[in-house]
């Protein structure tokens, strides 16, 4: 057990050091020598665990993505509504990218444009998380939460694409500290999307559409009915008003 613990700790130190150096210097400029010095291990140890520098590069997002997915999957079953699960998944993405800028810089600025990366288990781990979001959207369409004509793939692309764009722009600007963080923008942005895809609920009761003249006549009628209910008021006032409205409508019908 002690040997296994030391092995895991050493491997994690290598990956932490490599993540920082890859993100700050780029994969091409980083060397195994400086990673070994940062991690406090020999170069031979790095090759023993990871084989090549590229294998080390791909091992980092695979581990982090799988760890994040496990945490998210442990929570999602306890969130019953579709919109709540969508928020939880997107919160997990933004939290990871924002709290671990070395990781988001590595994935968004270097790995996503790497064709070889798209054939690795690391990319599969990232795709698995994105697929979870797609399934939640599909469930919302199926159970009537979202519009039946909504395109789940397009909605997922809008959500993920916007988040990735915001973080790429943030990194390109040197990760400035703003009054509103990307996490602060998440809920208002998601609400805009949800307002566009929510199924419209049928309105209960009667909706009355009146033009201005009719609305005024109806207002006078209601006002006179209230006056007629007061002590000492006659009952003839509302009848006269109603008769006046009937004549008004008949004149309209005659002219039309």
C-alpha positions in Angstrom: 0.0 0.0 0.0 2.8 2.4 0.9 4.6 1.7 -2.4 1.3 2.3 -4.3 0.8 5.6 -2.5 4.3 6.8 -3.3 3.8 5.8 -7.0 0.5 7.7 -7.3 1.9 10.7 -5.6 5.0 10.8 -7.9 2.8 10.3 -11.0 0.5 13.1 -9.9 3.5 15.4 -9.3 4.7 14.7 -12.8 1.3 15.5 -14.4 0.9 18.7 -12.3 4.4 20.0 -13.3 3.8 19.1 -17.0 0.4 20.8 -17.0 1.9 24.1 -15.8 4.8 24.0 -18.2 2.8 22.9 -21.2 0.2 25.6 -20.6 2.8 28.4 -20.0 5.4 27.4 -22.7 3.5 25.2 -25.1 4.0 21.6 -25.8 6.7 22.1 -28.5 8.9 24.3 -26.3 8.5 22.3 -23.1 11.2 19.7 -22.3 11.2 16.6 -20.2 14.2 17.9 -18.4 12.4 20.9 -17.0 9.3 18.8 -16.2 11.5 16.4 -14.2 13.1 19.2 -12.3 9.7 20.8 -11.5 8.3 17.4 -10.4 11.4 16.4 -8.4 11.9 13.1 -10.3 14.3 11.8 -12.9 13.7 12.0 -16.6 13.8 8.1 -16.6 10.9 8.1 -14.2 8.8 10.2 -16.5 9.5 7.9 -19.5 8.7 4.9 -17.2 5.3 6.2 -16.4 4.3 7.9 -19.7 6.5 6.6 -22.5 6.7 9.8 -24.5 6.2 13.5 -24.0 3.1 13.3 -26.1 1.7 10.5 -24.0 2.3 12.7 -21.0 0.5 15.5 -22.7 -2.6 13.5 -23.4 -2.7 11.8 -20.0 -3.4 15.1 -18.3 -6.8 16.0 -19.8 -7.8 12.3 -19.6 -7.3 12.2 -15.9 -8.8 15.7 -15.1 -11.8 15.2 -17.4 -12.6 11.7 -15.9 -12.2 13.0 -12.4 -14.5 16.0 -13.1 -17.1 13.7 -14.8 -17.2 11.4 -11.8 -17.9 14.2 -9.5 -20.6 15.5 -11.7 -22.2 12.1 -12.2 -22.3 11.6 -8.4 -24.5 14.7 -8.1 -26.8 14.6 -11.2 -29.1 11.7 -10.1 -30.2 13.9 -7.2 -31.3 16.7 -9.4 -34.8 15.8 -10.7 -35.6 18.6 -13.2 -34.0 18.8 -16.6 -33.0 22.5 -16.4 -31.3 21.9 -13.0 -29.2 19.1 -14.5 -28.2 21.4 -17.4 -27.1 24.1 -15.0 -25.1 21.6 -12.9 -23.2 20.2 -16.0 -22.4 23.7 -17.3 -21.5 24.9 -13.8 -19.0 22.0 -13.7 -17.4 23.0 -17.0 -17.1 26.7 -16.1 -15.8 25.9 -12.6 -13.1 23.6 -14.0 -12.0 26.1 -16.7 -12.0 29.0 -14.3 -10.4 27.4 -11.3 -7.8 25.5 -13.3 -6.6 28.0 -16.0 -3.6 25.9 -16.9 -6.0 23.1 -17.9 -8.4 25.3 -19.9 -5.4 27.0 -21.6 -3.9 23.6 -22.5 -7.2 22.1 -23.8 -8.7 25.2 -25.6 -5.6 26.8 -27.0 -3.5 23.8 -27.9 -5.2 20.4 -27.8 -8.5 21.2 -29.6 -6.6 22.0 -32.8 -4.5 18.8 -32.5 -5.7 16.1 -34.9 -3.9 13.4 -33.0 -5.6 14.4 -29.8 -9.0 13.7 -31.3 -8.1 10.0 -31.5 -7.1 9.6 -27.9 -8.8 8.4 -24.7 -8.4 12.0 -23.4 -10.6 13.4 -26.1 -13.1 10.6 -25.5 -13.3 11.6 -21.9 -14.1 15.2 -22.9 -16.7 14.0 -25.4 -18.3 11.8 -22.8 -19.0 14.9 -20.6 -20.4 16.8 -23.6 -22.6 13.8 -24.5 -24.1 13.9 -21.0 -25.3 17.5 -21.7 -26.7 16.4 -25.0 -28.7 13.6 -23.3 -30.2 16.0 -20.8 -31.3 18.3 -23.6 -32.9 15.4 -25.5 -34.7 14.4 -22.3 -36.1 17.9 -22.0 -37.4 17.7 -25.5 -38.9 14.3 -24.9 -40.7 15.1 -21.7 -42.1 18.4 -22.9 -39.9 20.8 -21.0 -38.5 22.1 -24.2 -40.1 22.7 -27.6 -40.6 19.6 -29.7 -38.9 21.3 -32.7 -35.8 22.1 -30.7 -32.5 20.7 -32.1 -30.6 19.1 -29.2 -27.2 19.1 -31.0 -27.6 22.7 -32.0 -28.5 23.8 -28.4 -25.5 21.8 -27.0 -23.2 23.5 -29.5 -24.5 27.0 -28.6 -24.0 26.3 -24.9 -20.5 24.8 -25.1 -19.4 27.0 -28.0 -20.2 30.2 -26.1 -18.4 29.0 -22.9 -15.3 27.9 -24.8 -15.3 31.2 -26.8 -15.4 33.2 -23.5 -12.5 31.3 -22.0 -10.4 31.5 -25.2 -10.9 35.2 -25.3 -10.1 35.4 -21.6 -6.8 33.6 -22.1 -5.9 35.6 -25.1 -6.3 38.8 -23.1 -4.0 37.4 -20.3 -6.7 36.3 -17.9 -7.7 39.7 -16.7 -9.6 40.1 -13.4 -13.1 41.5 -14.3 -15.9 42.8 -12.2 -18.0 40.0 -13.7 -16.4 36.6 -14.0 -17.4 34.0 -16.6 -19.2 32.1 -13.8 -21.2 35.3 -13.1 -22.3 35.3 -16.8 -23.3 31.7 -16.8 -26.8 31.9 -15.3 -28.0 35.0 -17.3 -26.6 33.4 -20.5 -28.3 30.1 -19.8 -31.6 31.8 -19.1 -31.5 33.5 -22.5 -31.1 30.1 -24.2 -33.8 28.5 -22.0 -36.3 31.2 -22.7 -35.9 30.4 -26.4 -36.4 26.6 -26.1 -38.9 26.2 -23.3 -42.2 24.8 -24.4 -45.0 27.4 -24.3 -47.6 26.7 -21.6 -51.3 26.9 -22.6 -52.9 30.0 -21.0 -55.9 29.3 -18.7 -59.1 31.3 -19.0 -60.4 33.8 -21.6 -58.2 36.5 -23.2 -60.3 39.5 -24.4 -58.9 41.8 -27.1 -60.5 45.2 -27.4 -59.8 48.3 -29.4 -59.5 51.6 -27.5 -63.1 52.8 -28.0 -64.5 49.4 -26.9 -62.2 49.4 -23.9 -63.4 52.8 -22.8 -67.1 51.8 -23.2 -66.4 48.6 -21.2 -64.7 50.7 -18.5 -67.7 53.1 -18.3 -70.1 50.1 -18.0 -68.1 48.5 -15.2 -67.9 51.9 -13.4 -71.7 52.5 -13.7 -72.4 49.0 -12.4 -70.3 49.7 -9.3 -72.2 53.0 -8.8 -75.5 51.2 -9.1 -74.6 49.0 -6.2 -74.1 51.9 -3.9 -77.1 52.8 -1.5 -79.6 55.1 -3.1 -78.4 54.4 -6.7 -81.0 53.3 -9.3 -80.7 50.2 -11.4 -81.4 52.0 -14.6 -77.9 53.5 -15.1 -76.1 50.3 -16.2 -79.0 49.3 -18.4 -78.7 52.7 -20.2 -75.0 52.3 -20.6 -75.3 48.7 -21.9 -78.0 49.9 -24.3 -75.6 52.6 -25.5 -72.8 50.1 -26.1 -75.3 47.8 -28.0 -76.1 50.7 -30.2 -72.4 51.5 -30.8 -71.8 47.9 -31.9 -74.8 47.9 -34.1 -73.6 51.1 -35.8 -70.1 49.5 -36.3 -71.7 46.4 -37.8 -73.9 48.5 -40.1 -70.9 50.5 -41.4 -68.8 47.5 -41.8 
